[in-house]
Amino acid sequence: MLPSDPNPAETPVTPTFKLALPALALAALITPAQAQQAPLKVGLMLPATGTYTALGDAIEKGFKLYVQEHGGKLGGRDIQYFKVDDESEPSKATDNVNKLIKRDQVDVLVGTVHSGVALAMARAAKESNTLLIVPNAGADAITGAQCAANIFRTSFTNWQPGYAAGVVASGKGYKRAMTITWNYAAGIETVKGFTEGFEKGGGKVVKDLSLPFPNVEFQALLTEIAAQKPDVVFAFFAGGAASKFLKDYDAAGLKKSVPLVASGFLTDGTLEAAGASGQGVLSTLHYADNLDTPRNNAFRKSYALTYKSNADVYAVQGYDAAQLLAAGLTAVKGDFKQRDAMVAAMRKVRIDSPRGAFTLSPQHNPVQDIFLREAKGDNNEMRGVAVKALADPGRGCRM
Ligand code: BEZ
């Protein structure tokens, strides 16, 4: 029988797994100290409603897949999950994260998708000294001005894919760009990164367009793009709204007349819904579906067998969040009380990720290749490396 979702469950849940090793052999590997340890409490704060629902779901599945592949344990510790739906709603974020920190007293926080929510999580994690691993939200400040010894990220900063897209667009010889995004940290910072990369290469951003998150009324802004006729448009949207943007861009006749270069989130997990409107779109991201490496192929196969769906960048980031936690716990033989030693090991980690191996910057953000991808069918296919081993500048971080 194929394995199913290792833990589709509600809050809290201690999973039971079939062990690969016979029980006696496994018992011989467990030290007496490990045998006495209670499960490690992992608080998953992710969106389960709204435009980022699918992103949260893929992150959770990726995280649990890694745990499942390791017999339900990380660093010898059983894992107990606690879950909160953050609704991608910054105004509820502090209350929501405190449900995990104060009510459930989790050992580790994992979350979230939305930059505004993640900034509040990072504040609460810093104040309470709770270990936090961010598996998506790119808010630059999390590994910049708000950095902390107990805060790690396995995804990206908003600056990283934006900057790489700017390098690609200027390299293609485009001179006049317009940008379009949501008016919150992720959109603003991604556009800032694009502008830096594009203008460094001699281009000029002539106009920034935005609308509030999570609105999808793009029409008036698309009319403005059609009127201005820039050489290229740069866009950041993600989740359900991204496929609508791709369809609206096409329906407005812009797909044929103004090339789109995007942050990869526009086309990750959205191509099936976007249909023909997404095909051929170029984007930059730290993952491409068809990376033909043994690591990526094994990961995608395992994910597809387990969940009957294809992995995307969010699943990778969740999987790598579990890998990072495992590295820390393994270094201290599962003894979470040795937090300093654990954090020291996490800082030095080299994650064998499906995206390719990466290390962490001194501010705890991945140093990683950013790929140029092209949307083909349901996949974002690698077309080259846009920027090699790109490290976020980590501006304002004092640790
Ligand atoms: C963010 O808010 O940081 C974000 C959300 C979705 C995709 C990428 C970034």
Boltz pocket constraint, residues with backbone or C-beta under 6 A from the ligand:
constraints:
  - pocket:
      binder: B
      contacts: [[A, 55], [A, 113], [A, 114], [A, 115], [A, 116], [A, 136], [A, 137], [A, 138], [A, 139], [A, 158], [A, 186], [A, 238], [A, 239], [A, 265]]
      max_distance: 6.0
